[in-house]
């Protein structure tokens, strides 16, 4: 299972694209892509995933960009069967991720690096049942917080002006 933030390649000067996806129980295709409203290479930014039993919230600099709601009751798989692990990698996806494969990786600029600052992981230990590695019923009932009015307004702003597509 994966909950992804991916930066897609671009031509110098083009807006950066942030790709999000939820891949669970053997199914992906829950992608949304966004143009970033800033150049992510000029400064450090905060990218957050808040994963709770009712939803997954993707945020950039405390601005929610996507909410993936738990719709298991409608037959949509939701990641709940595996505990959290965090991976970071740089990988070549120039067959699809760079303007649909039009721009190829310039290997003369290797090695490629990513930098992290103030990296924090705050697991929701009360959300998981130790015996079954799935969300506990108590956490499911206690964790019913949603976005406040300001966050909902910011989410609509991002989705209206910066969303490229939504495959959900």
C-alpha positions as CSV (number, residue, x, y, z in Angstrom):
1,X,0.0,0.0,0.0
2,X,1.2,3.5,-0.7
3,X,0.1,7.1,0.0
4,X,2.1,9.1,-2.4
5,X,3.5,12.6,-2.9
6,X,5.5,12.7,-6.1
7,X,7.2,15.6,-7.9
8,X,7.0,15.1,-11.6
9,X,9.8,16.3,-13.9
10,X,9.5,19.5,-15.8
11,X,11.2,21.8,-18.2
12,X,13.0,24.7,-16.6
13,X,10.6,27.5,-16.1
14,X,7.5,25.3,-16.3
15,X,5.3,25.0,-13.1
16,X,6.2,22.0,-10.9
17,X,3.6,19.3,-10.8
18,X,2.8,17.5,-7.5
19,X,1.2,14.0,-8.1
20,X,-0.8,12.4,-5.3
21,X,-2.0,8.8,-5.2
22,X,-3.6,6.3,-2.9
23,X,-2.7,2.7,-3.8
24,X,-4.2,0.0,-1.6
25,X,-5.3,-3.6,-1.7
26,X,-3.8,-4.0,-5.2
27,X,-5.6,-1.0,-6.6
28,X,-4.3,2.4,-7.6
29,X,-5.7,4.9,-10.0
30,X,-6.8,7.3,-7.2
31,X,-4.6,10.0,-8.6
32,X,-4.8,13.8,-8.4
33,X,-2.2,16.2,-9.8
34,X,-1.6,19.8,-9.0
35,X,0.5,22.7,-10.3
36,X,2.3,24.2,-7.3
37,X,1.7,27.9,-6.8
38,X,5.4,28.4,-5.9
39,X,8.8,27.1,-7.0
40,X,9.5,24.2,-4.6
41,X,13.3,24.4,-5.3
42,X,13.7,27.9,-4.0
43,X,12.8,27.1,-0.3
44,X,11.9,24.4,2.0
45,X,8.2,23.6,2.3
46,X,6.1,21.4,4.5
47,X,4.4,18.4,2.9
48,X,2.0,16.6,5.2
49,X,-0.1,13.4,5.1
50,X,-2.6,13.1,7.8
51,X,-3.8,9.5,7.7
52,X,-6.8,8.7,10.0
53,X,-9.5,6.1,9.9
54,X,-12.0,8.5,8.2
55,X,-9.8,10.1,5.7
56,X,-6.3,11.0,4.3
57,X,-5.5,14.7,4.0
58,X,-2.6,15.8,1.8
59,X,-1.3,19.3,2.7
60,X,1.4,21.7,1.4
61,X,2.5,24.4,3.8
62,X,-0.5,23.7,6.0
63,X,-2.9,24.2,3.0
64,X,-4.9,21.1,2.3
65,X,-4.8,20.1,-1.3
66,X,-6.7,16.8,-1.2
67,X,-8.9,14.8,1.0
68,X,-9.3,11.1,0.3
69,X,-12.3,10.0,2.3
70,X,-12.8,6.4,3.6
71,X,-15.5,5.1,1.3
72,X,-15.1,1.4,2.1
73,X,-18.9,1.2,2.6
74,X,-19.2,2.0,-1.1
75,X,-16.6,-0.6,-2.1
76,X,-13.6,1.8,-2.4
77,X,-10.5,0.2,-0.8
78,X,-8.9,2.3,2.0
79,X,-5.4,1.7,3.4
80,X,-5.8,0.1,6.8
81,X,-4.3,-3.3,6.8
82,X,-0.6,-2.3,7.0
83,X,1.2,-0.1,9.6
84,X,2.8,3.1,8.5
85,X,6.3,3.1,6.9
86,X,8.0,6.1,5.3
87,X,10.1,5.8,2.2
88,X,11.8,8.6,0.2
89,X,13.4,7.9,-3.1
90,X,14.4,9.5,-6.4
91,X,13.6,7.4,-9.3
92,X,13.5,7.6,-13.1
93,X,10.0,7.8,-14.4
94,X,10.7,9.7,-17.6
95,X,8.6,7.2,-19.6
96,X,5.4,8.8,-18.1
97,X,6.1,11.4,-15.4
98,X,7.9,14.1,-17.4
99,X,5.2,15.7,-19.5
100,X,3.9,12.3,-20.5
101,X,7.4,11.0,-21.3
102,X,8.3,13.9,-23.6
103,X,11.2,15.1,-21.5
104,X,13.9,12.6,-20.7
105,X,16.2,12.6,-17.7
106,X,19.4,14.6,-18.3
107,X,21.9,12.1,-16.7
108,X,24.8,14.6,-17.1
109,X,23.3,16.4,-14.1
110,X,23.5,13.3,-11.8
111,X,23.8,12.6,-9.0
112,X,20.4,13.9,-8.0
113,X,19.7,14.7,-4.4
114,X,16.8,15.6,-2.2
115,X,17.1,17.5,1.0
116,X,15.0,17.4,4.2
117,X,14.8,19.7,7.1
118,X,12.7,19.5,10.3
119,X,11.5,16.0,9.3
120,X,8.8,14.8,11.7
121,X,6.8,11.6,12.0
122,X,3.9,11.6,14.4
123,X,2.1,8.3,14.2
124,X,-1.5,8.0,15.4
125,X,-0.8,5.1,17.7
126,X,-4.3,5.1,19.2
127,X,-5.7,4.6,15.6
128,X,-4.2,1.1,15.3
129,X,-5.2,-2.1,16.9
130,X,-2.1,-4.0,17.9
131,X,-3.6,-7.4,17.4
132,X,-5.0,-7.0,13.9
133,X,-2.9,-4.2,12.3
134,X,-6.1,-2.5,11.3
135,X,-7.9,0.6,12.6
136,X,-9.5,-0.1,16.0
137,X,-13.2,0.6,16.5
138,X,-12.6,3.0,19.3
139,X,-10.2,5.1,17.1
140,X,-12.7,5.0,14.3
141,X,-15.4,6.6,16.5
142,X,-13.0,9.0,18.3
143,X,-11.3,10.3,15.2
144,X,-14.1,12.1,13.4
145,X,-12.4,15.5,13.1
146,X,-12.8,17.2,9.7
147,X,-11.3,20.3,8.1
148,X,-12.4,23.7,9.6
149,X,-14.0,26.4,7.5
150,X,-10.7,28.1,6.6
151,X,-9.1,24.8,5.6
152,X,-12.1,23.9,3.4
153,X,-11.9,27.3,1.7
154,X,-8.2,26.8,1.0
155,X,-8.8,23.3,-0.3
156,X,-11.4,24.6,-2.7
157,X,-9.0,27.4,-3.8
158,X,-6.3,24.8,-4.6
159,X,-8.6,22.5,-6.4
160,X,-10.2,25.2,-8.4
161,X,-7.0,27.0,-9.6
162,X,-4.2,24.4,-9.4
163,X,-5.7,20.9,-9.9
164,X,-4.7,19.4,-13.2
165,X,-6.8,16.3,-13.0
166,X,-8.6,14.0,-10.6
167,X,-8.8,10.3,-11.5
168,X,-10.8,9.4,-8.4
